[in-house]
């Protein structure tokens, strides 16, 4: 079994992210896919309010022969 991780942060194109994953798994025997999101929020008088969104995907796979 092998693993590959994909990561998208902030305003990166979601469709591009999905296409990248789909191209990768096209000729693979996928065992499992794990998906996780995270949102970090910071607020202070100096910074104002900021938020950072992150998506992570872990693909577990075997190479097709």
Secondary structure, 3 states (H helix, E strand, C coil): CEEEEEEEECCCCHHHHHHHHHHHHCCEEEEEEEEEEEEEEEEECCCEEEEEEEEEEEEEEEECC
